[in-house]
């Protein structure tokens, strides 16, 4: 792959009171990342310098930039774009702090500014802390909500990616009782239409979507629940009438195993844990989050700020490296598809 063809990737530092600085430092120095993208960091230099001391890593230099065009994209040179937010803050590891949250939020705002300007193709986000965001009066609960709102996107689809499994969720952070109510016809049909749209942007000409059942044994003809009869199957049928290659509902205790070989391009699970348990059991470290529906690709690790180990030099960057690598691969798919369409027109 020619270096000029690689997607430009912003890596946000996350909450500096957590393990973000440690895992970002390890990630930006990994050859695996430079093999697939042109990465730079959005964060504060003091946090990375402290992380370097903690980890005993000093074989690198900083290249301070104001724009991605100024980056060198050379392994061993950390291209760093620093935001002018709480520059004099003294951040303590492992503690919820307003200044730490304000810094973290500024990194996300900068990545969105760059993405909307077409200066980056993707962003890989380190963990942020929801309680800290609330303390800092940030009006959003997490990454997905921030990126959808600030990019004015009609939707933001969360997809788990682990090996050949790609899993979407009809509902995520709600009580299980509410999740059952959200598994309704209209919502499922909207998801199927949006998934089909986003996968076509990745170059899938006719994406296939396996749809999980909500109840055991697909409801066993209504004995164990009727949602498959009243909502899920009709939504799949209506999607098929629109030309969407959806299949299901399929038994949730089998659909993930059946798709380990890539039987369908992706799966639509009915609620958070239904899909998360399957993916994390398969490979906890390589289960990463991809957000589709934004003007640019976005990925995240599937773990939190890990305040309990922050600053101790034991945080592992495997998930951050994988999240960044996978986002770059999907961004490349989008770039290649756009180029193909442009050449054909």
BALOBA-1460 file (C-alpha; in Angstrom, 3 decimals):
// residues 345
<rec num="1" residu="x" x="0.000" y="0.000" z="0.000"/>
<rec num="2" residu="x" x="1.396" y="3.341" z="-1.019"/>
<rec num="3" residu="x" x="1.783" y="5.697" z="1.968"/>
<rec num="4" residu="x" x="-0.149" y="8.403" z="0.149"/>
<rec num="5" residu="x" x="-3.176" y="6.084" z="-0.131"/>
<rec num="6" residu="x" x="-3.346" y="5.269" z="3.557"/>
<rec num="7" residu="x" x="-6.139" y="6.880" z="5.594"/>
<rec num="8" residu="x" x="-5.235" y="9.712" z="7.943"/>
<rec num="9" residu="x" x="-6.056" y="8.630" z="11.508"/>
<rec num="10" residu="x" x="-6.508" y="10.807" z="14.584"/>
<rec num="11" residu="x" x="-5.976" y="9.068" z="17.931"/>
<rec num="12" residu="x" x="-7.547" y="10.853" z="20.896"/>
<rec num="13" residu="x" x="-5.859" y="10.635" z="24.287"/>
<rec num="14" residu="x" x="-9.038" y="10.038" z="26.283"/>
<rec num="15" residu="x" x="-9.386" y="10.933" z="29.946"/>
<rec num="16" residu="x" x="-5.793" y="11.667" z="31.057"/>
<rec num="17" residu="x" x="-6.567" y="10.427" z="34.582"/>
<rec num="18" residu="x" x="-7.073" y="6.947" z="33.165"/>
<rec num="19" residu="x" x="-4.923" y="4.582" z="31.120"/>
<rec num="20" residu="x" x="-5.420" y="6.575" z="27.899"/>
<rec num="21" residu="x" x="-1.963" y="8.181" z="27.832"/>
<rec num="22" residu="x" x="-0.269" y="4.826" z="28.419"/>
<rec num="23" residu="x" x="-2.154" y="2.877" z="25.759"/>
<rec num="24" residu="x" x="-2.015" y="5.727" z="23.233"/>
<rec num="25" residu="x" x="1.756" y="6.002" z="23.624"/>
<rec num="26" residu="x" x="2.132" y="2.280" z="22.985"/>
<rec num="27" residu="x" x="-0.256" y="2.459" z="20.043"/>
<rec num="28" residu="x" x="1.340" y="5.424" z="18.273"/>
<rec num="29" residu="x" x="4.703" y="3.646" z="18.478"/>
<rec num="30" residu="x" x="3.389" y="0.358" z="17.053"/>
<rec num="31" residu="x" x="4.477" y="-0.597" z="13.542"/>
<rec num="32" residu="x" x="1.099" y="-2.322" z="13.046"/>
<rec num="33" residu="x" x="-0.518" y="1.110" z="12.941"/>
<rec num="34" residu="x" x="1.873" y="2.654" z="10.441"/>
<rec num="35" residu="x" x="1.341" y="-0.347" z="8.162"/>
<rec num="36" residu="x" x="-2.306" y="0.620" z="7.627"/>
<rec num="37" residu="x" x="-2.669" y="4.362" z="8.239"/>
<rec num="38" residu="x" x="-1.059" y="7.749" z="8.821"/>
<rec num="39" residu="x" x="-1.611" y="8.348" z="12.540"/>
<rec num="40" residu="x" x="-1.267" y="11.354" z="14.806"/>
<rec num="41" residu="x" x="-2.347" y="12.056" z="18.379"/>
<rec num="42" residu="x" x="-4.759" y="14.672" z="19.691"/>
<rec num="43" residu="x" x="-3.896" y="15.306" z="23.316"/>
<rec num="44" residu="x" x="-1.549" y="17.050" z="25.740"/>
<rec num="45" residu="x" x="2.187" y="16.593" z="25.707"/>
<rec num="46" residu="x" x="2.557" y="16.526" z="29.497"/>
<rec num="47" residu="x" x="0.287" y="13.469" z="29.749"/>
<rec num="48" residu="x" x="2.305" y="11.571" z="27.153"/>
<rec num="49" residu="x" x="5.595" y="12.549" z="28.798"/>
<rec num="50" residu="x" x="4.365" y="11.253" z="32.149"/>
<rec num="51" residu="x" x="3.212" y="8.025" z="30.478"/>
<rec num="52" residu="x" x="6.630" y="7.652" z="28.844"/>
<rec num="53" residu="x" x="8.348" y="7.929" z="32.221"/>
<rec num="54" residu="x" x="5.967" y="5.394" z="33.753"/>
<rec num="55" residu="x" x="6.474" y="2.906" z="30.921"/>
<rec num="56" residu="x" x="10.194" y="3.573" z="30.532"/>
<rec num="57" residu="x" x="9.770" y="4.422" z="26.852"/>
<rec num="58" residu="x" x="11.965" y="7.239" z="25.582"/>
<rec num="59" residu="x" x="12.991" y="6.231" z="22.056"/>
<rec num="60" residu="x" x="10.798" y="8.793" z="20.315"/>
<rec num="61" residu="x" x="10.551" y="12.507" z="19.599"/>
<rec num="62" residu="x" x="7.599" y="14.895" z="19.424"/>
<rec num="63" residu="x" x="6.536" y="16.800" z="16.343"/>
<rec num="64" residu="x" x="4.055" y="19.435" z="17.509"/>
<rec num="65" residu="x" x="1.495" y="20.208" z="14.804"/>
<rec num="66" residu="x" x="-1.498" y="22.477" z="14.291"/>
<rec num="67" residu="x" x="-2.846" y="20.560" z="11.298"/>
<rec num="68" residu="x" x="-2.535" y="16.965" z="10.000"/>
<rec num="69" residu="x" x="-0.744" y="18.308" z="6.922"/>
<rec num="70" residu="x" x="2.227" y="19.165" z="9.166"/>
<rec num="71" residu="x" x="2.647" y="15.590" z="10.412"/>
<rec num="72" residu="x" x="5.621" y="13.437" z="9.427"/>
<rec num="73" residu="x" x="3.881" y="10.078" z="9.926"/>
<rec num="74" residu="x" x="7.115" y="8.337" z="10.822"/>
<rec num="75" residu="x" x="7.330" y="5.654" z="13.495"/>
<rec num="76" residu="x" x="9.321" y="7.014" z="16.410"/>
<rec num="77" residu="x" x="8.089" y="10.554" z="15.793"/>
<rec num="78" residu="x" x="4.874" y="11.351" z="17.652"/>
<rec num="79" residu="x" x="2.905" y="13.887" z="15.653"/>
<rec num="80" residu="x" x="0.937" y="15.650" z="18.380"/>
<rec num="81" residu="x" x="-1.863" y="18.176" z="17.997"/>
<rec num="82" residu="x" x="-2.412" y="19.783" z="21.402"/>
<rec num="83" residu="x" x="-5.660" y="21.522" z="22.267"/>
<rec num="84" residu="x" x="-5.567" y="24.762" z="24.237"/>
<rec num="85" residu="x" x="-7.775" y="23.488" z="27.069"/>
<rec num="86" residu="x" x="-6.723" y="23.291" z="30.739"/>
<rec num="87" residu="x" x="-3.055" y="23.474" z="29.767"/>
<rec num="88" residu="x" x="-1.959" y="24.153" z="33.347"/>
<rec num="89" residu="x" x="-4.072" y="21.394" z="34.887"/>
<rec num="90" residu="x" x="-2.394" y="18.968" z="37.276"/>
<rec num="91" residu="x" x="-4.069" y="15.666" z="36.531"/>
<rec num="92" residu="x" x="-4.040" y="12.909" z="39.139"/>
<rec num="93" residu="x" x="-4.289" y="9.310" z="37.975"/>
<rec num="94" residu="x" x="-7.296" y="7.286" z="39.052"/>
<rec num="95" residu="x" x="-9.550" y="10.143" z="40.120"/>
<rec num="96" residu="x" x="-12.609" y="11.792" z="38.568"/>
<rec num="97" residu="x" x="-11.609" y="15.373" z="37.710"/>
<rec num="98" residu="x" x="-13.308" y="18.210" z="35.882"/>
<rec num="99" residu="x" x="-10.113" y="19.360" z="34.132"/>
<rec num="100" residu="x" x="-9.383" y="15.848" z="32.923"/>
<rec num="101" residu="x" x="-12.858" y="15.583" z="31.415"/>
<rec num="102" residu="x" x="-12.585" y="19.009" z="29.787"/>
<rec num="103" residu="x" x="-9.313" y="17.969" z="28.194"/>
<rec num="104" residu="x" x="-10.809" y="14.695" z="26.977"/>
<rec num="105" residu="x" x="-13.853" y="16.451" z="25.529"/>
<rec num="106" residu="x" x="-11.661" y="18.975" z="23.720"/>
<rec num="107" residu="x" x="-9.848" y="16.109" z="21.970"/>
<rec num="108" residu="x" x="-13.153" y="14.796" z="20.657"/>
<rec num="109" residu="x" x="-14.248" y="18.252" z="19.524"/>
<rec num="110" residu="x" x="-10.978" y="18.721" z="17.640"/>
<rec num="111" residu="x" x="-11.280" y="15.341" z="15.915"/>
<rec num="112" residu="x" x="-14.820" y="16.220" z="14.827"/>
<rec num="113" residu="x" x="-13.661" y="19.611" z="13.531"/>
<rec num="114" residu="x" x="-10.966" y="17.885" z="11.479"/>
<rec num="115" residu="x" x="-13.334" y="15.179" z="10.286"/>
<rec num="116" residu="x" x="-15.976" y="17.617" z="9.106"/>
<rec num="117" residu="x" x="-13.260" y="19.565" z="7.281"/>
<rec num="118" residu="x" x="-12.198" y="16.390" z="5.476"/>
<rec num="119" residu="x" x="-8.732" y="16.443" z="7.054"/>
<rec num="120" residu="x" x="-8.964" y="12.982" z="8.618"/>
<rec num="121" residu="x" x="-10.503" y="9.743" z="7.411"/>
<rec num="122" residu="x" x="-10.942" y="8.133" z="10.815"/>
<rec num="123" residu="x" x="-10.546" y="8.613" z="14.546"/>
<rec num="124" residu="x" x="-9.623" y="6.053" z="17.196"/>
<rec num="125" residu="x" x="-10.846" y="7.119" z="20.626"/>
<rec num="126" residu="x" x="-9.358" y="6.248" z="24.010"/>
<rec num="127" residu="x" x="-11.687" y="5.756" z="26.984"/>
<rec num="128" residu="x" x="-13.498" y="8.649" z="28.624"/>
<rec num="129" residu="x" x="-15.220" y="8.650" z="31.997"/>
<rec num="130" residu="x" x="-18.988" y="9.272" z="32.090"/>
<rec num="131" residu="x" x="-18.966" y="10.547" z="35.675"/>
<rec num="132" residu="x" x="-16.167" y="12.985" z="34.845"/>
<rec num="133" residu="x" x="-18.071" y="14.248" z="31.803"/>
<rec num="134" residu="x" x="-21.071" y="14.911" z="34.025"/>
<rec num="135" residu="x" x="-18.875" y="16.758" z="36.534"/>
<rec num="136" residu="x" x="-17.596" y="18.939" z="33.679"/>
<rec num="137" residu="x" x="-21.173" y="19.695" z="32.545"/>
<rec num="138" residu="x" x="-20.690" y="17.958" z="29.197"/>
<rec num="139" residu="x" x="-24.266" y="17.401" z="27.954"/>
<rec num="140" residu="x" x="-23.618" y="13.945" z="26.499"/>
<rec num="141" residu="x" x="-23.266" y="10.548" z="28.148"/>
<rec num="142" residu="x" x="-20.550" y="9.068" z="25.933"/>
<rec num="143" residu="x" x="-18.597" y="8.934" z="22.701"/>
<rec num="144" residu="x" x="-21.391" y="7.819" z="20.391"/>
<rec num="145" residu="x" x="-23.762" y="10.539" z="21.546"/>
<rec num="146" residu="x" x="-21.036" y="13.198" z="21.238"/>
<rec num="147" residu="x" x="-20.049" y="12.214" z="17.715"/>
<rec num="148" residu="x" x="-23.617" y="11.885" z="16.458"/>
<rec num="149" residu="x" x="-24.694" y="15.233" z="17.925"/>
<rec num="150" residu="x" x="-21.648" y="17.290" z="16.949"/>
<rec num="151" residu="x" x="-21.561" y="15.901" z="13.391"/>
<rec num="152" residu="x" x="-25.341" y="16.354" z="13.055"/>
<rec num="153" residu="x" x="-25.611" y="12.752" z="11.835"/>
<rec num="154" residu="x" x="-29.106" y="11.236" z="11.520"/>
<rec num="155" residu="x" x="-27.872" y="8.061" z="13.198"/>
<rec num="156" residu="x" x="-24.743" y="6.506" z="14.651"/>
<rec num="157" residu="x" x="-24.597" y="2.726" z="14.368"/>
<rec num="158" residu="x" x="-22.487" y="0.857" z="16.900"/>
<rec num="159" residu="x" x="-20.862" y="-2.248" z="15.446"/>
<rec num="160" residu="x" x="-18.750" y="-4.737" z="17.364"/>
<rec num="161" residu="x" x="-15.938" y="-6.177" z="15.261"/>
<rec num="162" residu="x" x="-14.036" y="-9.286" z="16.294"/>
<rec num="163" residu="x" x="-12.433" y="-11.535" z="13.673"/>
<rec num="164" residu="x" x="-15.212" y="-12.332" z="11.153"/>
<rec num="165" residu="x" x="-18.050" y="-11.282" z="13.438"/>
<rec num="166" residu="x" x="-19.656" y="-7.887" z="12.879"/>
<rec num="167" residu="x" x="-22.497" y="-7.296" z="15.307"/>
<rec num="168" residu="x" x="-25.012" y="-4.446" z="15.598"/>
<rec num="169" residu="x" x="-27.453" y="-3.824" z="18.457"/>
<rec num="170" residu="x" x="-31.116" y="-2.804" z="18.379"/>
<rec num="171" residu="x" x="-30.593" y="-1.433" z="21.899"/>
<rec num="172" residu="x" x="-27.550" y="-0.889" z="24.084"/>
<rec num="173" residu="x" x="-27.398" y="0.926" z="27.417"/>
<rec num="174" residu="x" x="-30.932" y="0.388" z="28.701"/>
<rec num="175" residu="x" x="-32.551" y="-1.972" z="31.206"/>
<rec num="176" residu="x" x="-33.335" y="-5.410" z="29.814"/>
<rec num="177" residu="x" x="-37.076" y="-4.843" z="30.308"/>
<rec num="178" residu="x" x="-36.881" y="-1.743" z="28.118"/>
<rec num="179" residu="x" x="-34.679" y="-3.545" z="25.582"/>
<rec num="180" residu="x" x="-37.503" y="-5.999" z="24.946"/>
<rec num="181" residu="x" x="-39.850" y="-3.111" z="24.169"/>
<rec num="182" residu="x" x="-37.284" y="-1.565" z="21.825"/>
<rec num="183" residu="x" x="-37.120" y="-4.773" z="19.782"/>
<rec num="184" residu="x" x="-40.123" y="-3.623" z="17.760"/>
<rec num="185" residu="x" x="-40.920" y="-3.703" z="14.057"/>
<rec num="186" residu="x" x="-40.198" y="-0.093" z="13.160"/>
<rec num="187" residu="x" x="-36.922" y="0.117" z="15.058"/>
<rec num="188" residu="x" x="-35.634" y="-3.173" z="13.640"/>
<rec num="189" residu="x" x="-36.572" y="-2.145" z="10.095"/>
<rec num="190" residu="x" x="-34.780" y="1.199" z="10.529"/>
<rec num="191" residu="x" x="-31.652" y="-0.612" z="11.682"/>
<rec num="192" residu="x" x="-31.756" y="-3.000" z="8.731"/>
<rec num="193" residu="x" x="-32.088" y="-0.097" z="6.276"/>
<rec num="194" residu="x" x="-29.255" y="1.867" z="7.902"/>
<rec num="195" residu="x" x="-26.945" y="-1.146" z="8.107"/>
<rec num="196" residu="x" x="-27.563" y="-1.900" z="4.439"/>
<rec num="197" residu="x" x="-26.753" y="1.723" z="3.547"/>
<rec num="198" residu="x" x="-23.530" y="1.820" z="5.568"/>
<rec num="199" residu="x" x="-22.230" y="-1.516" z="4.317"/>
<rec num="200" residu="x" x="-22.743" y="-0.436" z="0.729"/>
<rec num="201" residu="x" x="-20.529" y="2.581" z="1.515"/>
<rec num="202" residu="x" x="-17.869" y="0.060" z="2.526"/>
<rec num="203" residu="x" x="-18.075" y="-1.613" z="-0.863"/>
<rec num="204" residu="x" x="-20.442" y="-4.494" z="-0.076"/>
<rec num="205" residu="x" x="-22.616" y="-4.648" z="-3.188"/>
<rec num="206" residu="x" x="-25.318" y="-6.818" z="-1.599"/>
<rec num="207" residu="x" x="-24.633" y="-7.035" z="2.143"/>
<rec num="208" residu="x" x="-26.257" y="-9.895" z="4.036"/>
<rec num="209" residu="x" x="-27.635" y="-9.384" z="7.534"/>
<rec num="210" residu="x" x="-28.470" y="-12.177" z="9.965"/>
<rec num="211" residu="x" x="-31.147" y="-11.137" z="12.461"/>
<rec num="212" residu="x" x="-31.115" y="-12.676" z="15.935"/>
<rec num="213" residu="x" x="-34.271" y="-13.740" z="17.743"/>
<rec num="214" residu="x" x="-35.209" y="-12.161" z="21.065"/>
<rec num="215" residu="x" x="-36.694" y="-15.189" z="22.812"/>
<rec num="216" residu="x" x="-35.345" y="-18.730" z="23.368"/>
<rec num="217" residu="x" x="-35.768" y="-21.055" z="20.386"/>
<rec num="218" residu="x" x="-37.112" y="-18.149" z="18.304"/>
<rec num="219" residu="x" x="-40.131" y="-18.060" z="20.612"/>
<rec num="220" residu="x" x="-41.076" y="-21.678" z="19.796"/>
<rec num="221" residu="x" x="-44.112" y="-20.638" z="17.781"/>
<rec num="222" residu="x" x="-45.288" y="-18.167" z="20.431"/>
<rec num="223" residu="x" x="-44.914" y="-20.401" z="23.495"/>
<rec num="224" residu="x" x="-41.838" y="-18.505" z="24.768"/>
<rec num="225" residu="x" x="-42.774" y="-15.059" z="23.515"/>
<rec num="226" residu="x" x="-44.439" y="-13.525" z="20.486"/>
<rec num="227" residu="x" x="-42.005" y="-10.788" z="19.429"/>
<rec num="228" residu="x" x="-40.603" y="-12.966" z="16.642"/>
<rec num="229" residu="x" x="-44.117" y="-13.330" z="15.185"/>
<rec num="230" residu="x" x="-45.412" y="-9.808" z="15.735"/>
<rec num="231" residu="x" x="-42.296" y="-7.689" z="15.141"/>
<rec num="232" residu="x" x="-39.012" y="-9.316" z="14.150"/>
<rec num="233" residu="x" x="-40.114" y="-11.555" z="11.274"/>
<rec num="234" residu="x" x="-42.370" y="-8.848" z="9.767"/>
<rec num="235" residu="x" x="-39.499" y="-6.340" z="9.929"/>
<rec num="236" residu="x" x="-37.208" y="-8.800" z="8.131"/>
<rec num="237" residu="x" x="-39.867" y="-9.445" z="5.494"/>
<rec num="238" residu="x" x="-40.445" y="-5.729" z="4.933"/>
<rec num="239" residu="x" x="-36.684" y="-5.227" z="4.589"/>
<rec num="240" residu="x" x="-36.547" y="-8.001" z="2.016"/>
<rec num="241" residu="x" x="-39.275" y="-6.241" z="0.024"/>
<rec num="242" residu="x" x="-36.916" y="-3.237" z="-0.142"/>
<rec num="243" residu="x" x="-34.179" y="-5.432" z="-1.609"/>
<rec num="244" residu="x" x="-32.265" y="-5.817" z="1.660"/>
<rec num="245" residu="x" x="-30.762" y="-9.263" z="2.112"/>
<rec num="246" residu="x" x="-31.862" y="-9.862" z="5.680"/>
<rec num="247" residu="x" x="-32.309" y="-13.330" z="7.142"/>
<rec num="248" residu="x" x="-34.124" y="-14.346" z="10.300"/>
<rec num="249" residu="x" x="-35.078" y="-14.296" z="13.034"/>
<rec num="250" residu="x" x="-32.471" y="-16.939" z="13.819"/>
<rec num="251" residu="x" x="-31.959" y="-18.520" z="17.215"/>
<rec num="252" residu="x" x="-29.687" y="-16.291" z="19.304"/>
<rec num="253" residu="x" x="-27.896" y="-19.299" z="20.819"/>
<rec num="254" residu="x" x="-26.712" y="-20.365" z="17.368"/>
<rec num="255" residu="x" x="-26.479" y="-17.317" z="15.099"/>
<rec num="256" residu="x" x="-23.071" y="-16.164" z="16.346"/>
<rec num="257" residu="x" x="-21.457" y="-19.602" z="16.034"/>
<rec num="258" residu="x" x="-22.947" y="-20.005" z="12.558"/>
<rec num="259" residu="x" x="-21.365" y="-16.716" z="11.523"/>
<rec num="260" residu="x" x="-17.819" y="-17.450" z="12.719"/>
<rec num="261" residu="x" x="-17.040" y="-18.371" z="9.111"/>
<rec num="262" residu="x" x="-18.616" y="-15.180" z="7.766"/>
<rec num="263" residu="x" x="-21.920" y="-16.779" z="6.704"/>
<rec num="264" residu="x" x="-23.540" y="-13.345" z="6.828"/>
<rec num="265" residu="x" x="-21.697" y="-10.061" z="6.470"/>
<rec num="266" residu="x" x="-23.084" y="-8.949" z="9.821"/>
<rec num="267" residu="x" x="-25.579" y="-9.728" z="12.568"/>
<rec num="268" residu="x" x="-28.273" y="-7.577" z="14.114"/>
<rec num="269" residu="x" x="-28.633" y="-8.572" z="17.777"/>
<rec num="270" residu="x" x="-31.667" y="-7.539" z="19.778"/>
<rec num="271" residu="x" x="-29.932" y="-6.068" z="22.834"/>
<rec num="272" residu="x" x="-26.570" y="-5.150" z="24.363"/>
<rec num="273" residu="x" x="-25.456" y="-8.294" z="26.175"/>
<rec num="274" residu="x" x="-26.803" y="-10.683" z="23.544"/>
<rec num="275" residu="x" x="-24.130" y="-9.492" z="21.131"/>
<rec num="276" residu="x" x="-21.451" y="-8.368" z="23.575"/>
<rec num="277" residu="x" x="-21.182" y="-11.701" z="25.383"/>
<rec num="278" residu="x" x="-20.707" y="-13.584" z="22.129"/>
<rec num="279" residu="x" x="-18.029" y="-11.207" z="20.839"/>
<rec num="280" residu="x" x="-16.088" y="-10.842" z="24.072"/>
<rec num="281" residu="x" x="-16.109" y="-14.591" z="24.692"/>
<rec num="282" residu="x" x="-14.658" y="-15.145" z="21.230"/>
<rec num="283" residu="x" x="-11.756" y="-12.734" z="21.794"/>
<rec num="284" residu="x" x="-11.968" y="-10.154" z="24.565"/>
<rec num="285" residu="x" x="-8.929" y="-8.097" z="23.496"/>
<rec num="286" residu="x" x="-9.809" y="-7.938" z="19.811"/>
<rec num="287" residu="x" x="-13.466" y="-7.038" z="20.277"/>
<rec num="288" residu="x" x="-13.552" y="-3.377" z="19.267"/>
<rec num="289" residu="x" x="-16.282" y="-0.849" z="18.607"/>
<rec num="290" residu="x" x="-16.802" y="0.769" z="15.208"/>
<rec num="291" residu="x" x="-19.254" y="3.629" z="14.708"/>
<rec num="292" residu="x" x="-20.871" y="3.853" z="11.270"/>
<rec num="293" residu="x" x="-23.105" y="6.632" z="9.984"/>
<rec num="294" residu="x" x="-20.724" y="9.511" z="10.725"/>
<rec num="295" residu="x" x="-18.948" y="11.593" z="8.042"/>
<rec num="296" residu="x" x="-15.755" y="9.669" z="8.967"/>
<rec num="297" residu="x" x="-14.894" y="6.318" z="10.526"/>
<rec num="298" residu="x" x="-14.692" y="6.080" z="14.314"/>
<rec num="299" residu="x" x="-13.466" y="3.252" z="16.544"/>
<rec num="300" residu="x" x="-12.971" y="2.660" z="20.229"/>
<rec num="301" residu="x" x="-11.588" y="0.106" z="22.620"/>
<rec num="302" residu="x" x="-14.210" y="-1.873" z="24.473"/>
<rec num="303" residu="x" x="-12.965" y="-1.099" z="27.950"/>
<rec num="304" residu="x" x="-13.064" y="1.876" z="30.262"/>
<rec num="305" residu="x" x="-10.578" y="4.296" z="31.780"/>
<rec num="306" residu="x" x="-9.377" y="1.623" z="34.250"/>
<rec num="307" residu="x" x="-8.699" y="4.153" z="37.004"/>
<rec num="308" residu="x" x="-7.617" y="1.341" z="39.324"/>
<rec num="309" residu="x" x="-4.473" y="0.621" z="37.286"/>
<rec num="310" residu="x" x="-3.853" y="4.047" z="35.711"/>
<rec num="311" residu="x" x="-0.325" y="5.324" z="36.194"/>
<rec num="312" residu="x" x="1.045" y="1.944" z="37.270"/>
<rec num="313" residu="x" x="2.653" y="1.056" z="33.948"/>
<rec num="314" residu="x" x="0.739" y="-2.201" z="33.544"/>
<rec num="315" residu="x" x="-1.967" y="-1.142" z="31.073"/>
<rec num="316" residu="x" x="-1.890" y="-3.222" z="27.895"/>
<rec num="317" residu="x" x="-2.489" y="-1.519" z="24.549"/>
<rec num="318" residu="x" x="-3.572" y="-4.599" z="22.561"/>
<rec num="319" residu="x" x="-7.197" y="-3.443" z="22.330"/>
<rec num="320" residu="x" x="-6.243" y="0.140" z="21.432"/>
<rec num="321" residu="x" x="-3.898" y="-1.071" z="18.726"/>
<rec num="322" residu="x" x="-6.604" y="-3.356" z="17.346"/>
<rec num="323" residu="x" x="-9.254" y="-0.621" z="17.446"/>
<rec num="324" residu="x" x="-6.970" y="1.741" z="15.545"/>
<rec num="325" residu="x" x="-5.919" y="-0.910" z="13.048"/>
<rec num="326" residu="x" x="-9.483" y="-2.052" z="12.333"/>
<rec num="327" residu="x" x="-10.765" y="1.511" z="11.924"/>
<rec num="328" residu="x" x="-8.008" y="2.142" z="9.397"/>
<rec num="329" residu="x" x="-9.016" y="-0.947" z="7.442"/>
<rec num="330" residu="x" x="-12.666" y="0.130" z="7.299"/>
<rec num="331" residu="x" x="-11.669" y="3.688" z="6.400"/>
<rec num="332" residu="x" x="-9.585" y="2.252" z="3.577"/>
<rec num="333" residu="x" x="-12.625" y="0.306" z="2.369"/>
<rec num="334" residu="x" x="-14.641" y="3.539" z="2.279"/>
<rec num="335" residu="x" x="-11.881" y="5.355" z="0.400"/>
<rec num="336" residu="x" x="-11.512" y="2.546" z="-2.137"/>
<rec num="337" residu="x" x="-15.280" y="2.396" z="-2.693"/>
<rec num="338" residu="x" x="-15.543" y="6.155" z="-3.209"/>
<rec num="339" residu="x" x="-12.674" y="6.044" z="-5.691"/>
<rec num="340" residu="x" x="-14.306" y="3.162" z="-7.544"/>
<rec num="341" residu="x" x="-17.606" y="5.038" z="-7.788"/>
<rec num="342" residu="x" x="-15.838" y="8.208" z="-8.932"/>
<rec num="343" residu="x" x="-13.940" y="6.333" z="-11.630"/>
<rec num="344" residu="x" x="-17.138" y="4.689" z="-12.876"/>
<rec num="345" residu="x" x="-19.041" y="7.970" z="-13.175"/>
